[in-house]
């Protein structure tokens, strides 16, 4: 069997603006009803159903029926990682109006890439943990012994991440920063902990995250990370700063 891959089917599945809207919304790992996706893309329910069938057939999206409703989600973290990496090659979607501009700033500041933290927040954590020796390598992100101890002491489920069937750590290329953030089972454990501890809450728009006061204090005190607030106008948000621990 050839080791080459035929990308044409996936390329065709991605080749409409409505499907891009659907995939962007599903990148946070949530399940969403077809009606919500149709409204977000500005298409009729029947048209959305046709587009979603294409994404399901291409293996990018799954569909679950609950009574009369159908809920759609990405087919798994491998799809999210592939889409996040493609985002570094794709042109940004047009941003028209103040509300959409603010939403873009929220996504750049903090968001979920399927089940792990991304944006300025995800990059800042990876940088801080590389800086203190908890992760090794900036392009690979390997968990060290001191990192396992430190993250476990902070309340992250390191043992569960190590025992998981998926890779413990993986570097996922962030489309807004063009740099890797932490993915894999440990990345998912970090994301769960941030939500459960109330350090972040989901933004009302869906995929973006808001950093709470408790999260802001924890980041600063534990790792010297300061995440700037989104700009008040259409300017891009300022990336996070990581204080030197040397």
C-alpha atoms as an extended CHARMM CRD file, in Angstrom:
* protein
*
       246  EXT
         1         1  UNK       CA              0.0000000000        0.0000000000        0.0000000000  PROA      1               0.0000000000
         2         2  UNK       CA              1.2640000000        3.4700000000       -0.8860000000  PROA      2               0.0000000000
         3         3  UNK       CA              2.4460000000        5.6900000000        1.9450000000  PROA      3               0.0000000000
         4         4  UNK       CA              1.2280000000        8.7380000000        0.0290000000  PROA      4               0.0000000000
         5         5  UNK       CA             -2.1260000000       10.2440000000        0.9900000000  PROA      5               0.0000000000
         6         6  UNK       CA             -4.9590000000       11.4290000000       -1.2410000000  PROA      6               0.0000000000
         7         7  UNK       CA             -6.0520000000       14.7870000000        0.1680000000  PROA      7               0.0000000000
         8         8  UNK       CA             -8.7030000000       15.4930000000       -2.4710000000  PROA      8               0.0000000000
         9         9  UNK       CA            -11.7200000000       14.2040000000       -0.5040000000  PROA      9               0.0000000000
        10        10  UNK       CA            -10.7860000000       16.2620000000        2.5440000000  PROA      10              0.0000000000
        11        11  UNK       CA            -10.0400000000       19.2560000000        0.3250000000  PROA      11              0.0000000000
        12        12  UNK       CA            -13.4850000000       19.0460000000       -1.2740000000  PROA      12              0.0000000000
        13        13  UNK       CA            -15.1120000000       18.7780000000        2.1560000000  PROA      13              0.0000000000
        14        14  UNK       CA            -13.4280000000       22.0090000000        3.2700000000  PROA      14              0.0000000000
        15        15  UNK       CA            -14.1930000000       23.9070000000        0.0910000000  PROA      15              0.0000000000
        16        16  UNK       CA            -17.2300000000       25.9920000000        1.1170000000  PROA      16              0.0000000000
        17        17  UNK       CA            -17.4770000000       28.9460000000        3.5360000000  PROA      17              0.0000000000
        18        18  UNK       CA            -20.4210000000       27.4180000000        5.4270000000  PROA      18              0.0000000000
        19        19  UNK       CA            -18.4340000000       24.2930000000        6.2740000000  PROA      19              0.0000000000
        20        20  UNK       CA            -15.5720000000       26.4660000000        7.5140000000  PROA      20              0.0000000000
        21        21  UNK       CA            -18.0150000000       28.1870000000        9.8630000000  PROA      21              0.0000000000
        22        22  UNK       CA            -19.2290000000       24.8180000000       11.1540000000  PROA      22              0.0000000000
        23        23  UNK       CA            -15.7150000000       23.5090000000       11.7760000000  PROA      23              0.0000000000
        24        24  UNK       CA            -14.5730000000       26.7020000000       13.4920000000  PROA      24              0.0000000000
        25        25  UNK       CA            -17.5130000000       26.4620000000       15.8960000000  PROA      25              0.0000000000
        26        26  UNK       CA            -16.8600000000       22.7870000000       16.6120000000  PROA      26              0.0000000000
        27        27  UNK       CA            -13.1500000000       23.3030000000       17.2650000000  PROA      27              0.0000000000
        28        28  UNK       CA            -13.8480000000       23.8100000000       20.9760000000  PROA      28              0.0000000000
        29        29  UNK       CA            -14.8620000000       20.1600000000       21.3520000000  PROA      29              0.0000000000
        30        30  UNK       CA            -18.5600000000       20.8880000000       21.9050000000  PROA      30              0.0000000000
        31        31  UNK       CA            -21.5490000000       19.1420000000       20.3150000000  PROA      31              0.0000000000
        32        32  UNK       CA            -23.9150000000       21.5410000000       18.5670000000  PROA      32              0.0000000000
        33        33  UNK       CA            -27.3370000000       21.0680000000       16.9720000000  PROA      33              0.0000000000
        34        34  UNK       CA            -27.7260000000       21.4720000000       13.2510000000  PROA      34              0.0000000000
        35        35  UNK       CA            -30.0050000000       24.4840000000       13.7010000000  PROA      35              0.0000000000
        36        36  UNK       CA            -27.3830000000       26.4180000000       15.6520000000  PROA      36              0.0000000000
        37        37  UNK       CA            -24.7550000000       25.6940000000       13.0100000000  PROA      37              0.0000000000
        38        38  UNK       CA            -27.1290000000       26.7470000000       10.2300000000  PROA      38              0.0000000000
        39        39  UNK       CA            -27.8770000000       30.0730000000       11.9220000000  PROA      39              0.0000000000
        40        40  UNK       CA            -24.1850000000       30.7790000000       12.4900000000  PROA      40              0.0000000000
        41        41  UNK       CA            -23.4060000000       30.1790000000        8.8090000000  PROA      41              0.0000000000
        42        42  UNK       CA            -26.4780000000       32.0620000000        7.5880000000  PROA      42              0.0000000000
        43        43  UNK       CA            -27.8300000000       29.1300000000        5.5800000000  PROA      43              0.0000000000
        44        44  UNK       CA            -31.1260000000       27.2500000000        5.5080000000  PROA      44              0.0000000000
        45        45  UNK       CA            -31.5460000000       24.1050000000        7.5910000000  PROA      45              0.0000000000
        46        46  UNK       CA            -31.7610000000       21.9540000000        4.4570000000  PROA      46              0.0000000000
        47        47  UNK       CA            -28.5420000000       23.4830000000        3.1010000000  PROA      47              0.0000000000
        48        48  UNK       CA            -26.7760000000       22.9930000000        6.4390000000  PROA      48              0.0000000000
        49        49  UNK       CA            -27.8430000000       19.3490000000        6.4600000000  PROA      49              0.0000000000
        50        50  UNK       CA            -26.2560000000       18.8240000000        3.0520000000  PROA      50              0.0000000000
        51        51  UNK       CA            -23.0150000000       20.4810000000        4.1410000000  PROA      51              0.0000000000
        52        52  UNK       CA            -22.8900000000       18.5050000000        7.3830000000  PROA      52              0.0000000000
        53        53  UNK       CA            -23.4110000000       15.2370000000        5.4970000000  PROA      53              0.0000000000
        54        54  UNK       CA            -20.3230000000       16.0440000000        3.4240000000  PROA      54              0.0000000000
        55        55  UNK       CA            -18.2760000000       16.6540000000        6.5730000000  PROA      55              0.0000000000
        56        56  UNK       CA            -19.5220000000       13.4120000000        8.1360000000  PROA      56              0.0000000000
        57        57  UNK       CA            -18.7440000000       11.4110000000        4.9940000000  PROA      57              0.0000000000
        58        58  UNK       CA            -15.2270000000       12.8940000000        4.9430000000  PROA      58              0.0000000000
        59        59  UNK       CA            -14.6360000000       11.7050000000        8.5240000000  PROA      59              0.0000000000
        60        60  UNK       CA            -14.2390000000       15.2170000000        9.8950000000  PROA      60              0.0000000000
        61        61  UNK       CA            -17.4630000000       15.3610000000       11.8950000000  PROA      61              0.0000000000
        62        62  UNK       CA            -19.6700000000       12.8710000000       13.7430000000  PROA      62              0.0000000000
        63        63  UNK       CA            -23.4410000000       12.9970000000       14.1780000000  PROA      63              0.0000000000
        64        64  UNK       CA            -25.5280000000       11.7630000000       17.1070000000  PROA      64              0.0000000000
        65        65  UNK       CA            -29.3230000000       11.6830000000       17.0740000000  PROA      65              0.0000000000
        66        66  UNK       CA            -31.2200000000       12.5310000000       20.2500000000  PROA      66              0.0000000000
        67        67  UNK       CA            -34.9190000000       12.3010000000       19.5990000000  PROA      67              0.0000000000
        68        68  UNK       CA            -35.7750000000       14.6360000000       16.7450000000  PROA      68              0.0000000000
        69        69  UNK       CA            -32.5090000000       16.5520000000       17.0400000000  PROA      69              0.0000000000
        70        70  UNK       CA            -29.0950000000       15.8270000000       15.5730000000  PROA      70              0.0000000000
        71        71  UNK       CA            -25.9190000000       16.9790000000       17.2870000000  PROA      71              0.0000000000
        72        72  UNK       CA            -22.6090000000       17.3790000000       15.5120000000  PROA      72              0.0000000000
        73        73  UNK       CA            -19.0310000000       17.3190000000       16.8370000000  PROA      73              0.0000000000
        74        74  UNK       CA            -15.5260000000       16.9710000000       15.4800000000  PROA      74              0.0000000000
        75        75  UNK       CA            -14.5380000000       13.3640000000       14.9250000000  PROA      75              0.0000000000
        76        76  UNK       CA            -11.7270000000       13.6030000000       17.4760000000  PROA      76              0.0000000000
        77        77  UNK       CA             -8.6490000000       15.4880000000       18.6610000000  PROA      77              0.0000000000
        78        78  UNK       CA             -6.7260000000       14.4320000000       15.5460000000  PROA      78              0.0000000000
        79        79  UNK       CA             -9.1790000000       16.4010000000       13.4110000000  PROA      79              0.0000000000
        80        80  UNK       CA             -8.8980000000       19.4430000000       15.7010000000  PROA      80              0.0000000000
        81        81  UNK       CA             -5.0990000000       19.3300000000       15.5150000000  PROA      81              0.0000000000
        82        82  UNK       CA             -5.1540000000       19.0560000000       11.7280000000  PROA      82              0.0000000000
        83        83  UNK       CA             -7.5470000000       21.9900000000       11.4160000000  PROA      83              0.0000000000
        84        84  UNK       CA             -5.5290000000       24.0890000000       13.8860000000  PROA      84              0.0000000000
        85        85  UNK       CA             -2.3910000000       23.4390000000       11.8330000000  PROA      85              0.0000000000
        86        86  UNK       CA             -4.2150000000       24.2750000000        8.5870000000  PROA      86              0.0000000000
        87        87  UNK       CA             -5.2530000000       27.5280000000       10.2190000000  PROA      87              0.0000000000
        88        88  UNK       CA             -1.6400000000       28.7150000000       10.0350000000  PROA      88              0.0000000000
        89        89  UNK       CA             -1.8590000000       28.4400000000        6.2320000000  PROA      89              0.0000000000
        90        90  UNK       CA             -5.3870000000       29.7450000000        5.7440000000  PROA      90              0.0000000000
        91        91  UNK       CA             -6.3240000000       33.4010000000        5.3900000000  PROA      91              0.0000000000
        92        92  UNK       CA             -8.2760000000       34.8360000000        8.3370000000  PROA      92              0.0000000000
        93        93  UNK       CA            -12.0260000000       35.0120000000        7.8720000000  PROA      93              0.0000000000
        94        94  UNK       CA            -13.2010000000       38.5910000000        7.1980000000  PROA      94              0.0000000000
        95        95  UNK       CA            -14.0370000000       40.4560000000       10.4170000000  PROA      95              0.0000000000
        96        96  UNK       CA            -16.8060000000       43.0010000000        9.9060000000  PROA      96              0.0000000000
        97        97  UNK       CA            -18.0440000000       45.0980000000       12.8050000000  PROA      97              0.0000000000
        98        98  UNK       CA            -17.0770000000       45.6480000000       16.4050000000  PROA      98              0.0000000000
        99        99  UNK       CA            -18.7500000000       42.4960000000       17.7920000000  PROA      99              0.0000000000
       100       100  UNK       CA            -16.9110000000       40.1370000000       15.4460000000  PROA      100             0.0000000000
       101       101  UNK       CA            -13.6540000000       41.9760000000       16.0860000000  PROA      101             0.0000000000
       102       102  UNK       CA            -14.0470000000       41.5120000000       19.8290000000  PROA      102             0.0000000000
       103       103  UNK       CA            -14.8730000000       37.8390000000       19.3070000000  PROA      103             0.0000000000
       104       104  UNK       CA            -11.6750000000       37.3840000000       17.2770000000  PROA      104             0.0000000000
       105       105  UNK       CA             -9.7000000000       38.9870000000       20.0980000000  PROA      105             0.0000000000
       106       106  UNK       CA            -11.2320000000       36.5920000000       22.6270000000  PROA      106             0.0000000000
       107       107  UNK       CA            -10.2810000000       33.6060000000       20.4610000000  PROA      107             0.0000000000
       108       108  UNK       CA             -6.7180000000       34.8700000000       20.1160000000  PROA      108             0.0000000000
       109       109  UNK       CA             -6.4440000000       35.4390000000       23.8730000000  PROA      109             0.0000000000
       110       110  UNK       CA             -7.7900000000       32.1300000000       25.1910000000  PROA      110             0.0000000000
       111       111  UNK       CA             -9.7980000000       29.3090000000       23.6640000000  PROA      111             0.0000000000
       112       112  UNK       CA            -10.1060000000       25.5540000000       23.4820000000  PROA      112             0.0000000000
       113       113  UNK       CA             -8.5090000000       23.6980000000       20.6140000000  PROA      113             0.0000000000
       114       114  UNK       CA            -10.8400000000       20.7050000000       20.9780000000  PROA      114             0.0000000000
       115       115  UNK       CA             -9.9630000000       19.7140000000       24.5650000000  PROA      115             0.0000000000
       116       116  UNK       CA             -6.7720000000       21.6620000000       25.3370000000  PROA      116             0.0000000000
       117       117  UNK       CA             -5.9570000000       25.3290000000       25.9140000000  PROA      117             0.0000000000
       118       118  UNK       CA             -4.8440000000       27.4660000000       22.9850000000  PROA      118             0.0000000000
       119       119  UNK       CA             -4.2360000000       31.0890000000       22.0690000000  PROA      119             0.0000000000
       120       120  UNK       CA             -2.1190000000       33.4430000000       24.1730000000  PROA      120             0.0000000000
       121       121  UNK       CA             -3.0410000000       31.4310000000       27.2740000000  PROA      121             0.0000000000
       122       122  UNK       CA             -1.9430000000       28.0760000000       25.8600000000  PROA      122             0.0000000000
       123       123  UNK       CA              1.3090000000       29.5010000000       24.4770000000  PROA      123             0.0000000000
       124       124  UNK       CA              2.0950000000       31.3050000000       27.7530000000  PROA      124             0.0000000000
       125       125  UNK       CA              1.6370000000       28.1060000000       29.7770000000  PROA      125             0.0000000000
       126       126  UNK       CA              3.8770000000       26.1360000000       27.4220000000  PROA      126             0.0000000000
       127       127  UNK       CA              6.5510000000       28.8540000000       27.5890000000  PROA      127             0.0000000000
       128       128  UNK       CA              6.3590000000       29.0350000000       31.3860000000  PROA      128             0.0000000000
       129       129  UNK       CA              6.5920000000       25.2790000000       31.8120000000  PROA      129             0.0000000000
       130       130  UNK       CA              9.5220000000       25.0200000000       29.3970000000  PROA      130             0.0000000000
       131       131  UNK       CA             11.1800000000       27.8740000000       31.2760000000  PROA      131             0.0000000000
       132       132  UNK       CA             10.8840000000       26.1680000000       34.6620000000  PROA      132             0.0000000000
       133       133  UNK       CA             11.8950000000       22.7630000000       33.3110000000  PROA      133             0.0000000000
       134       134  UNK       CA              8.5000000000       21.0870000000       33.5240000000  PROA      134             0.0000000000
       135       135  UNK       CA              8.4240000000       20.5650000000       29.7590000000  PROA      135             0.0000000000
       136       136  UNK       CA             11.4400000000       19.9170000000       27.5600000000  PROA      136             0.0000000000
       137       137  UNK       CA             11.7810000000       21.3090000000       24.0410000000  PROA      137             0.0000000000
       138       138  UNK       CA              9.7780000000       24.1090000000       22.4660000000  PROA      138             0.0000000000
       139       139  UNK       CA              8.7540000000       22.2050000000       19.3460000000  PROA      139             0.0000000000
       140       140  UNK       CA              8.1100000000       18.7950000000       20.9270000000  PROA      140             0.0000000000
       141       141  UNK       CA              7.0200000000       19.5140000000       24.5350000000  PROA      141             0.0000000000
       142       142  UNK       CA              8.0140000000       16.4180000000       26.5340000000  PROA      142             0.0000000000
       143       143  UNK       CA              6.9570000000       16.0970000000       30.1780000000  PROA      143             0.0000000000
       144       144  UNK       CA              9.9170000000       15.9360000000       32.5830000000  PROA      144             0.0000000000
       145       145  UNK       CA             10.0480000000       14.2420000000       35.9900000000  PROA      145             0.0000000000
       146       146  UNK       CA             10.0000000000       17.6010000000       37.7510000000  PROA      146             0.0000000000
       147       147  UNK       CA              7.1040000000       18.6410000000       35.5360000000  PROA      147             0.0000000000
       148       148  UNK       CA              5.1070000000       15.5650000000       36.4820000000  PROA      148             0.0000000000
       149       149  UNK       CA              5.6490000000       16.3220000000       40.1630000000  PROA      149             0.0000000000
       150       150  UNK       CA              4.9140000000       20.0290000000       39.8000000000  PROA      150             0.0000000000
       151       151  UNK       CA              1.7620000000       19.6240000000       37.7330000000  PROA      151             0.0000000000
       152       152  UNK       CA              0.4820000000       16.8450000000       39.9850000000  PROA      152             0.0000000000
       153       153  UNK       CA              1.0080000000       19.0800000000       43.0180000000  PROA      153             0.0000000000
       154       154  UNK       CA             -0.9690000000       21.8450000000       41.2840000000  PROA      154             0.0000000000
       155       155  UNK       CA             -3.9330000000       19.5140000000       40.8880000000  PROA      155             0.0000000000
       156       156  UNK       CA             -3.5450000000       18.3210000000       37.3160000000  PROA      156             0.0000000000
       157       157  UNK       CA             -4.2930000000       14.6280000000       36.7060000000  PROA      157             0.0000000000
       158       158  UNK       CA             -0.8390000000       13.6710000000       35.4850000000  PROA      158             0.0000000000
       159       159  UNK       CA             -1.2190000000        9.9780000000       36.3640000000  PROA      159             0.0000000000
       160       160  UNK       CA             -4.3980000000        9.7400000000       34.3080000000  PROA      160             0.0000000000
       161       161  UNK       CA             -2.7430000000       11.5030000000       31.3950000000  PROA      161             0.0000000000
       162       162  UNK       CA              0.2650000000        9.1600000000       31.4650000000  PROA      162             0.0000000000
       163       163  UNK       CA             -2.0150000000        6.1170000000       31.6210000000  PROA      163             0.0000000000
       164       164  UNK       CA             -4.2460000000        7.2970000000       28.7600000000  PROA      164             0.0000000000
       165       165  UNK       CA             -4.1580000000        5.4850000000       25.4260000000  PROA      165             0.0000000000
       166       166  UNK       CA             -3.3580000000        8.6900000000       23.5420000000  PROA      166             0.0000000000
       167       167  UNK       CA              0.0940000000       10.3600000000       23.6770000000  PROA      167             0.0000000000
       168       168  UNK       CA              0.7660000000       12.0380000000       27.0340000000  PROA      168             0.0000000000
       169       169  UNK       CA              2.0850000000       15.2430000000       25.4490000000  PROA      169             0.0000000000
       170       170  UNK       CA              2.0170000000       16.5900000000       21.9430000000  PROA      170             0.0000000000
       171       171  UNK       CA              2.8970000000       19.9730000000       20.4510000000  PROA      171             0.0000000000
       172       172  UNK       CA             -0.0660000000       21.4570000000       18.5640000000  PROA      172             0.0000000000
       173       173  UNK       CA              0.6810000000       24.3800000000       16.2540000000  PROA      173             0.0000000000
       174       174  UNK       CA             -1.4000000000       27.4010000000       17.2870000000  PROA      174             0.0000000000
       175       175  UNK       CA             -2.9270000000       29.2010000000       14.3060000000  PROA      175             0.0000000000
       176       176  UNK       CA             -3.0180000000       32.6320000000       15.9770000000  PROA      176             0.0000000000
       177       177  UNK       CA              0.5210000000       32.4810000000       17.4070000000  PROA      177             0.0000000000
       178       178  UNK       CA              2.2460000000       30.2470000000       14.8250000000  PROA      178             0.0000000000
       179       179  UNK       CA              3.8730000000       28.4540000000       17.7480000000  PROA      179             0.0000000000
       180       180  UNK       CA              3.0750000000       25.1860000000       19.5590000000  PROA      180             0.0000000000
       181       181  UNK       CA              0.8450000000       24.8440000000       22.5920000000  PROA      181             0.0000000000
       182       182  UNK       CA              0.4490000000       21.7200000000       24.7390000000  PROA      182             0.0000000000
       183       183  UNK       CA             -1.9270000000       19.0330000000       23.4750000000  PROA      183             0.0000000000
       184       184  UNK       CA             -2.2560000000       15.2930000000       24.1020000000  PROA      184             0.0000000000
       185       185  UNK       CA             -3.7020000000       13.6500000000       27.2020000000  PROA      185             0.0000000000
       186       186  UNK       CA             -1.8560000000       16.0680000000       29.4950000000  PROA      186             0.0000000000
       187       187  UNK       CA             -3.1280000000       19.0530000000       27.5250000000  PROA      187             0.0000000000
       188       188  UNK       CA             -6.6660000000       17.7350000000       27.9620000000  PROA      188             0.0000000000
       189       189  UNK       CA             -6.0900000000       17.2630000000       31.6990000000  PROA      189             0.0000000000
       190       190  UNK       CA             -4.8670000000       20.8540000000       31.9700000000  PROA      190             0.0000000000
       191       191  UNK       CA             -7.9430000000       22.1030000000       30.1260000000  PROA      191             0.0000000000
       192       192  UNK       CA            -10.2920000000       20.1510000000       32.4080000000  PROA      192             0.0000000000
       193       193  UNK       CA             -8.5360000000       21.4330000000       35.5190000000  PROA      193             0.0000000000
       194       194  UNK       CA             -8.7600000000       25.0470000000       34.3850000000  PROA      194             0.0000000000
       195       195  UNK       CA            -12.5050000000       24.6910000000       33.8630000000  PROA      195             0.0000000000
       196       196  UNK       CA            -13.2130000000       22.6940000000       37.0310000000  PROA      196             0.0000000000
       197       197  UNK       CA            -11.1750000000       25.0550000000       39.2070000000  PROA      197             0.0000000000
       198       198  UNK       CA            -12.9730000000       28.0670000000       37.7640000000  PROA      198             0.0000000000
       199       199  UNK       CA             -9.7560000000       29.5760000000       36.4070000000  PROA      199             0.0000000000
       200       200  UNK       CA            -11.4540000000       29.9930000000       33.0280000000  PROA      200             0.0000000000
       201       201  UNK       CA            -15.1010000000       30.0550000000       31.9570000000  PROA      201             0.0000000000
       202       202  UNK       CA            -16.4920000000       29.5990000000       28.4900000000  PROA      202             0.0000000000
       203       203  UNK       CA            -17.2970000000       32.8330000000       26.7090000000  PROA      203             0.0000000000
       204       204  UNK       CA            -20.9520000000       33.2450000000       25.8170000000  PROA      204             0.0000000000
       205       205  UNK       CA            -20.0280000000       33.1340000000       22.1240000000  PROA      205             0.0000000000
       206       206  UNK       CA            -18.9150000000       29.5170000000       22.5500000000  PROA      206             0.0000000000
       207       207  UNK       CA            -15.3120000000       28.7180000000       21.6970000000  PROA      207             0.0000000000
       208       208  UNK       CA            -13.5050000000       31.5580000000       23.4480000000  PROA      208             0.0000000000
       209       209  UNK       CA            -12.6020000000       31.5080000000       27.1350000000  PROA      209             0.0000000000
       210       210  UNK       CA            -12.6260000000       34.2280000000       29.7660000000  PROA      210             0.0000000000
       211       211  UNK       CA             -9.8970000000       34.1770000000       32.4030000000  PROA      211             0.0000000000
       212       212  UNK       CA            -11.3850000000       34.7110000000       35.8680000000  PROA      212             0.0000000000
       213       213  UNK       CA             -9.8640000000       36.7060000000       38.7130000000  PROA      213             0.0000000000
       214       214  UNK       CA             -8.8860000000       33.4360000000       40.3940000000  PROA      214             0.0000000000
       215       215  UNK       CA             -7.2340000000       32.2690000000       37.1700000000  PROA      215             0.0000000000
       216       216  UNK       CA             -5.3970000000       35.5560000000       36.7260000000  PROA      216             0.0000000000
       217       217  UNK       CA             -4.0110000000       35.3540000000       40.2670000000  PROA      217             0.0000000000
       218       218  UNK       CA             -3.0440000000       31.6920000000       39.8980000000  PROA      218             0.0000000000
       219       219  UNK       CA             -1.1630000000       32.2740000000       36.6420000000  PROA      219             0.0000000000
       220       220  UNK       CA              0.7470000000       35.2180000000       38.0860000000  PROA      220             0.0000000000
       221       221  UNK       CA              1.6200000000       33.6030000000       41.4110000000  PROA      221             0.0000000000
       222       222  UNK       CA              2.4140000000       30.1060000000       40.1500000000  PROA      222             0.0000000000
       223       223  UNK       CA              4.2870000000       30.8310000000       36.9190000000  PROA      223             0.0000000000
       224       224  UNK       CA              4.6560000000       34.5960000000       36.5370000000  PROA      224             0.0000000000
       225       225  UNK       CA              2.2360000000       34.7150000000       33.6030000000  PROA      225             0.0000000000
       226       226  UNK       CA              0.2760000000       37.9030000000       32.9210000000  PROA      226             0.0000000000
       227       227  UNK       CA             -2.3760000000       37.6820000000       30.2300000000  PROA      227             0.0000000000
       228       228  UNK       CA             -3.2760000000       41.0710000000       28.7950000000  PROA      228             0.0000000000
       229       229  UNK       CA             -6.9050000000       42.1070000000       28.4960000000  PROA      229             0.0000000000
       230       230  UNK       CA             -8.3560000000       42.2580000000       24.9630000000  PROA      230             0.0000000000
       231       231  UNK       CA             -7.9370000000       45.6640000000       23.3610000000  PROA      231             0.0000000000
       232       232  UNK       CA            -10.9210000000       47.9930000000       23.6160000000  PROA      232             0.0000000000
       233       233  UNK       CA            -10.8730000000       48.7610000000       19.8950000000  PROA      233             0.0000000000
       234       234  UNK       CA            -10.1760000000       46.7210000000       16.7800000000  PROA      234             0.0000000000
       235       235  UNK       CA             -6.4590000000       46.3230000000       17.5450000000  PROA      235             0.0000000000
       236       236  UNK       CA             -5.2430000000       42.7830000000       18.2460000000  PROA      236             0.0000000000
       237       237  UNK       CA             -4.8270000000       41.6850000000       21.8260000000  PROA      237             0.0000000000
       238       238  UNK       CA             -1.3750000000       41.8730000000       23.3850000000  PROA      238             0.0000000000
       239       239  UNK       CA              0.2360000000       38.4350000000       23.8940000000  PROA      239             0.0000000000
       240       240  UNK       CA              0.8770000000       37.1030000000       27.3590000000  PROA      240             0.0000000000
       241       241  UNK       CA              4.0680000000       37.9050000000       29.2230000000  PROA      241             0.0000000000
       242       242  UNK       CA              6.0130000000       35.2970000000       31.1630000000  PROA      242             0.0000000000
       243       243  UNK       CA              8.1980000000       36.6800000000       33.9310000000  PROA      243             0.0000000000
       244       244  UNK       CA             11.6810000000       35.2500000000       34.2310000000  PROA      244             0.0000000000
       245       245  UNK       CA             12.0920000000       32.7440000000       37.0700000000  PROA      245             0.0000000000
       246       246  UNK       CA             15.8790000000       32.7060000000       36.8140000000  PROA      246             0.0000000000
